Amino acid sequence: MTRIPHDTSGEPNPLKAISLDQLRRRTSMKWRTYPDDVLPVWVAEMDVELPGPVVRAVTDALRSGDTGYPAGTAYAEALASFAGKRWGWYGLAVERTAIVPDVMLGVVEMLRLVTGPGDPVVVNPPVYPPFYDFVRHADRRIVEAPLGADARLGLDVLERAFREAAAGGGRAAYLLCSPHNPTGTVHTAEELTAVAALAERYGVRVVADEIHAPLVFGGARFVPYLSVPGGERGLSLMSASKAWNLAGLKAALAVAGPGAGDDLARMPEVVGHGPSHVGILAHTAALRDATGWLDALLDGLDANRRLLAELLAEHLPAIRYRPGDGTYLAWLDCRDLGLGDDPAEAFLRHGRVALTDGPSFGTGGAGHARLNLAASPEVLTEAVRRMAAAVSAAGGARG
C-alpha cells in the first residue's frame, strides 16, 4: 500500500486565520471551561475557521430545511474515496460500514458486539482518558499494556496483556489508538501486522480508534489496521471530526474488515439514529471537497511542532518533548521540573495556561502534560512563556 503524499494546496494556514479575541467569543468547552485570563491549549479543539465546502454544506442544509434524519451512504463513499487517494487503501467496503454518533460511542457499540459484561479490554497507556471511562461504563475490565519508553507498542508487553486477557475464558478485545493519543505515535505496517498476528493467536478482537488518521506529517504514513495481513476480523472507528474540527457536528463511521461484517450487522439499527444528519453532510463535504484545506493545516501543524521544540529548548529545556508524527497533540515530559505528578495544575495555577493533566492518561502519565498544537504560533509562544513563568513562580512558592 503506497502513501499518497499530500498536495501543496496553496491555501493559507488555517491556524493563522482567526484572532485570539475572536476565539474568546466561542462558547465551546475549550473557551468556556476556564476564566478569560487563562490561555487554553488543552482539549482537542482547533483554533481554525471551517473550510468553505463544509460551511456551504451546512448552510445550504439549513436554508433548505434539510435537517431531518440521516440516510444513505454518501459519508462512507467519501471516506472510501479519501482512503484510496490518501492512504492507497482501496479495501474500505461501503457495505461493511455503519454510521454511529461519534467515535467513542461507536467504540462502545463495537465492544458490545465482540465482548460481554466483565470481559477484558486491553489498552496502551498513556492513552486518551475516555478509553478508561467508556470501557468501564460499558462494564468491561481494563488490562493495561503500557507503551515503551520510545512511545511505541511493546510487542512483548502486548503479548503478556493478551495472554492475561484471554486466560479468564471470556471474550477479550484490544482497543487500539492509531495514531496514538497523546504521544502522536504513528504505528507502522510491521507493528500492526504483528499486532494482528498476536490478536489471532490469543483470540483477541481488535477495535481501532482511528479518528486522527488524516493528521499525519512528513515522511510518516498512516496504515489502516484493517489493511494489514491478519486484520480482517478487526473493527475500526473513523471520522472527519478531529482533522476538520467538527466535534460539534456529531457523526462517525464504524468500519468492519472482511471477517467482521457479520459482527457489524448485529449492531442495533437504533444506533444509526444517533448521528446528526447535518453532521454527516459536514463530514462528507470535508472528506470529499476540503482536502486542500487539510493540506494547509498539516503544513501549519508541522511548523508548530518545530516551533514548540524550539520554544521549549529556549525557555524550558528541562521538559522532554519528542514531536509525534501524527495528531495535533504534544506530550510533554515535565518530571525534571519538580512540579509533581500533575504539572498541568502548576501551569494553570501559576501561569494561567491550561494543558491536559498527564495522570488522567493512566500508567506513564504522571509528571506529564498534553498540549494542543492546533493554535497560532503567537498563542503557542505565549503558552510556553506562561509555562516558564509558572515554573519560576512555583519554585519561588516552594522556596
C-alpha atoms as one frame of an Amber mdcrd trajectory, in Angstrom:
protein
   0.000   0.000   0.000   1.558   3.276  -1.117   1.089   6.506   0.752  -0.158
   9.313  -1.436   1.656  12.468  -0.270  -0.481  15.488   0.427  -0.526  18.273
  -2.102   0.840  21.779  -1.784  -2.604  23.322  -1.726  -1.727  26.997  -1.972
  -4.367  27.694   0.687  -3.438  29.901   3.658  -2.510  28.366   7.001  -5.860
  27.850   8.822  -4.086  28.281  12.157  -3.343  31.934  11.336  -6.832  32.877
  10.166  -8.515  33.848  13.423  -7.504  36.171  16.260  -7.418  35.396  19.956
 -10.179  37.956  20.552 -12.380  36.134  18.043 -11.593  32.780  19.640 -12.587
  34.054  23.065 -16.090  34.716  21.734 -16.577  30.992  21.142 -18.867  29.123
  23.527 -17.424  25.589  23.272 -15.668  23.648  26.016 -12.177  24.883  25.173
 -13.148  28.515  25.646 -15.703  28.267  28.462 -14.153  25.837  30.958 -11.676
  28.354  32.381 -11.835  32.094  33.179 -10.910  34.597  30.481  -7.427  35.182
  31.886  -6.496  31.544  31.190  -4.933  30.637  27.833  -6.464  27.268  26.814
  -4.203  24.803  24.980  -5.800  21.638  26.297  -8.882  19.882  24.846  -8.795
  18.688  21.213 -10.456  21.651  19.521  -8.572  23.561  16.826  -8.298  27.334
  16.582  -9.436  27.480  12.960 -12.281  28.626  10.767 -14.024  25.801   8.942
 -13.188  25.214   5.272 -15.567  26.757   2.763 -17.038  23.470   1.433 -18.069
  22.454   4.947 -19.642  25.817   5.709 -21.560  25.699   2.422 -22.808  22.160
   3.068 -24.164  23.126   6.472 -25.642  26.478   5.500 -27.264  25.029   2.365
 -28.905  22.364   4.527 -30.186  24.978   6.968 -31.508  27.212   4.211 -33.425
  24.368   2.601 -34.631  22.858   5.883 -32.663  19.658   5.230 -32.389  18.944
   8.946 -34.107  15.600   9.309 -32.837  12.098   9.972 -29.712  10.681   8.298
 -29.955   8.403   5.278 -27.763   6.969   2.556 -24.089   6.061   2.219 -22.533
   9.313   0.991 -20.360   9.622   4.112 -18.969   6.098   3.724 -18.407   6.656
  -0.001 -16.494   9.870   0.704 -14.346   8.114   3.316 -13.637   5.198   0.967
 -12.528   7.609  -1.758 -10.387   9.588   0.703  -8.773   6.387   1.998  -7.842
   5.322  -1.509  -6.381   8.662  -2.528  -4.731   9.470   0.796  -3.519   6.142
   2.097  -3.576   3.953  -1.003  -6.156   1.758   0.741  -8.967   0.575  -1.500
 -10.337  -2.067   0.868 -12.902   0.067   2.654 -16.169  -1.556   1.584 -19.163
   0.749   1.918 -21.423  -2.250   2.590 -19.364  -3.033   5.689 -19.868   0.361
   7.322 -22.423   1.848   9.668 -22.981   5.372  10.934 -22.561   5.918  14.670
 -22.967   9.074  16.777 -19.239   9.610  17.353 -16.068   7.572  17.666 -16.210
   6.802  21.394 -19.883   5.812  21.361 -19.026   3.708  18.323 -16.190   2.084
  20.269 -18.636   1.097  22.988 -21.029  -0.407  20.448 -18.212  -2.391  18.808
 -17.020  -3.679  22.188 -20.577  -4.805  22.934 -20.552  -6.792  19.716 -17.340
  -8.712  20.443 -17.213  -8.895  24.268 -19.583  -9.362  27.173 -20.041  -7.732
  30.596 -16.940  -8.103  32.731 -14.725  -9.115  29.793 -11.226  -7.591  29.466
 -10.243  -4.785  27.123  -6.536  -4.137  26.569  -5.323  -0.525  26.236  -1.884
   1.078  25.792  -1.305   3.785  28.389  -0.619   6.608  28.475  -3.753   6.831
  26.355  -6.808   9.021  25.722  -8.592   9.209  29.122 -12.109   8.396  27.800
 -10.823   4.930  26.914 -10.915   4.192  30.634 -14.204   5.977  31.265 -16.176
   4.487  28.380 -14.820   0.955  28.775 -15.668   0.884  32.477 -19.065   2.457
  31.866 -19.721  -0.386  29.423 -18.996  -2.830  32.279 -15.751  -4.098  30.764
 -12.443  -4.548  32.587  -9.269  -2.660  31.665  -5.984  -4.538  31.133  -3.004
  -2.242  30.593  -0.159  -2.849  28.140   1.928   0.314  28.536   3.815   1.849
  25.653   7.592   1.556  25.712   9.979   4.345  26.683  10.145   5.210  22.986
   6.346   5.736  22.971   5.871   2.744  20.662   3.980  -0.512  21.071   5.949
  -3.102  23.012   5.013  -6.426  21.441   6.267  -8.456  24.413   4.210  -6.310
  26.775   1.207  -6.559  24.482   1.523 -10.341  24.277   1.567 -10.630  28.078
  -1.577  -8.485  28.240  -3.291 -10.582  25.553  -2.345 -13.754  27.391  -3.761
 -12.355  30.641  -6.914 -11.130  28.918  -7.522 -14.486  27.243  -6.817 -16.539
  30.366 -10.127 -15.816  32.046 -12.190 -17.665  29.480 -14.240 -14.661  28.392
 -14.106 -12.707  25.173 -11.202 -10.274  25.065 -10.730  -7.130  22.972  -7.911
  -4.724  22.257  -8.748  -1.034  21.937  -6.035   0.296  19.646  -5.408   4.043
  19.392  -3.986   4.753  15.923  -2.408   7.298  15.596  -1.805   7.303  19.313
  -3.200   9.990  21.594  -1.357  11.614  23.433   2.088  10.701  22.072   1.381
  11.230  18.364   2.953   7.851  17.559   2.029   6.571  14.097   2.131   2.774
  14.124   3.969   1.139  11.241   2.658  -1.578   8.935   5.102  -4.010  10.547
   3.889  -3.180  14.052   0.231  -3.500  13.103   0.844  -6.780  11.281   2.498
  -8.135  14.431  -0.472  -6.909  16.481  -2.870  -8.750  14.162  -0.855 -11.961
  14.479  -0.910 -11.731  18.275  -4.638 -10.998  18.284  -5.337 -14.087  16.190
  -3.071 -16.242  18.353  -4.878 -15.299  21.557  -8.389 -14.829  20.177  -8.458
 -11.092  20.947 -10.700  -8.882  18.817  -9.188  -5.567  17.734 -11.236  -2.358
  17.785  -9.224   0.532  16.341  -9.896   4.179  17.143  -8.517   5.856  14.002
 -10.025   9.307  14.461  -6.648  11.057  13.986  -5.850   9.142  10.775  -5.801
  12.180   8.425  -3.388  14.049  10.737  -0.002  12.534   9.819   3.068  14.539
   8.847   6.205  14.435   6.761   7.575  11.023   5.928   5.251   9.117   8.254
   2.450   7.023   6.768  -0.875   6.173   8.331  -1.704   2.482   7.886  -5.348
   1.472   8.451  -5.486  -1.508  10.791  -7.980  -3.274   8.541  -5.488  -3.128
   5.665  -2.733  -5.231   7.266  -2.439  -9.020   6.877  -4.448 -10.643   9.661
  -6.531  -7.546  10.309  -9.581  -8.913   8.509 -11.514  -9.566  11.745 -10.893
  -6.061  13.039 -13.330  -3.209  13.535 -12.425   0.451  13.060 -13.964   3.765
  14.014 -13.230   6.714  11.723 -14.437  10.290  11.474 -13.631  13.663   9.941
 -14.115  15.182  13.381 -10.546  15.813  14.507  -8.931  16.715  11.182 -11.581
  19.297  10.217 -12.637  20.462  13.726 -16.156  19.035  13.556 -16.645  17.693
  17.089 -19.845  19.706  17.482 -21.314  18.151  14.326 -21.727  14.577  15.500
 -21.055  11.778  13.024 -18.653   8.847  12.705 -18.368   5.583  10.819 -17.856
   2.049  12.077 -15.926   0.026   9.501 -15.616  -3.766   9.521 -12.928  -5.885
   7.972 -13.948  -8.745   5.645 -14.076 -11.155   8.588 -16.116  -8.860  10.842
 -19.024  -7.936   8.600 -21.369 -10.301  10.415 -20.432  -8.697  13.732 -21.202
  -5.218  12.454 -24.502  -6.445  11.022 -25.596  -7.312  14.581 -25.325  -3.703
  15.721 -28.813  -2.474  16.711 -30.399  -0.392  13.987 -31.299   2.292  16.533
 -27.592   3.208  16.961 -27.714   4.729  13.486 -30.328   7.206  14.694 -27.731
   8.955  16.878 -25.584  10.803  14.318 -26.619  14.250  13.180 -27.792  14.430
   9.573 -26.238  17.887   9.283 -23.086  16.462  10.842 -22.940  13.762   8.188
 -23.297  16.402   5.471 -20.397  18.348   7.026 -18.119  15.316   7.394 -18.883
  14.200   3.849 -18.032  17.629   2.444 -14.779  17.706   4.428 -13.566  14.346
   3.120 -14.713  14.989  -0.432 -14.086  18.692  -1.007 -11.762  20.110   1.683
  -8.517  18.179   1.267  -6.650  21.303   0.147  -7.589  22.956   3.433  -6.355
  19.842   5.261  -3.015  20.005   3.454  -2.552  23.630   4.501  -3.438  22.658
   8.071  -0.882  19.838   8.062   1.826  22.245   6.925   0.858  24.632   9.724
   0.852  21.892  12.339   4.229  20.622  11.140   5.630  24.116  11.556   4.086
  24.314  15.028   5.784  21.058  16.052   9.141  22.579  15.183   8.273  25.884
  16.829   7.269  24.184  20.077  10.537  22.238  20.158  12.485  25.487  19.679
  10.480  27.348  22.340  10.898  24.579  24.895  14.629  24.306  24.196  14.979
  28.041  24.800  12.638  28.598  27.741  12.038  25.202  29.385  14.932  22.912
  28.443  14.113  20.556  31.317  10.921  19.482  29.501  11.486  16.471  27.291
   9.445  16.611  24.097   9.576  14.133  21.228   7.471  15.520  18.359   4.963
  12.893  17.259   4.321  12.055  13.615   0.558  12.307  13.989  -2.250  14.221
  15.729  -2.023  17.865  16.813  -1.166  16.932  20.394   2.195  17.305  22.140
   3.098  15.001  25.036   5.421  16.815  27.427   7.620  15.022  29.969   7.843
  17.547  32.806   9.246  15.266  35.503  12.536  17.158  35.747  10.712  20.403
  36.598   9.892  19.225  40.114   6.189  20.055  39.755   4.923  16.679  40.968
   2.615  14.198  39.296   0.359  16.870  37.778   2.438  19.684  36.260  -0.642
  20.943  34.382  -2.066  22.020  37.731   1.017  24.150  38.407   0.936  25.653
  34.905  -2.690  26.621  35.451  -2.279  27.957  38.978   0.930  29.907  38.489
   0.881  30.648  34.744  -2.817  30.825  33.813  -2.315  28.420  30.928  -4.448
  25.270  30.673  -2.967  21.958  29.486  -4.449  18.472  29.927  -3.218  16.688
  33.043  -0.961  13.684  32.493  -2.199  11.356  35.273  -5.617  11.032  33.588
  -3.908   9.142  30.730  -3.156   6.173  33.003   0.138   4.432  33.672   3.027
   6.555  32.459   1.085   9.803  32.666   2.363  11.086  35.999   4.699  14.057
  35.603   3.448  14.724  32.070   1.043  17.151  30.409  -0.586  17.285  26.980
  -0.529  20.468  24.923  -2.737  21.207  21.906  -0.616  22.374  18.942  -3.605
  23.444  16.829  -3.218  27.129  17.612  -1.475  30.112  16.081   2.292  30.461
  16.524   1.582  33.518  18.694  -0.637  31.519  21.049   1.957  28.742  21.278
   4.671  31.252  22.062   2.570  32.860  24.779   1.680  29.439  26.218   5.336
  28.500  26.628   6.111  31.927  28.095   3.396  31.392  30.692   4.599  27.866
  31.416   8.121  29.151  32.034   6.748  31.868  34.319   4.754  29.226  36.194
   7.877  27.152  36.813   9.644  30.198  38.231   6.645  31.085  40.384   6.238
  27.534  41.627   9.922  27.434  42.546   9.555  30.660  44.461   6.488  29.324
  46.257   8.416  26.218  47.320  11.323  28.346  48.469
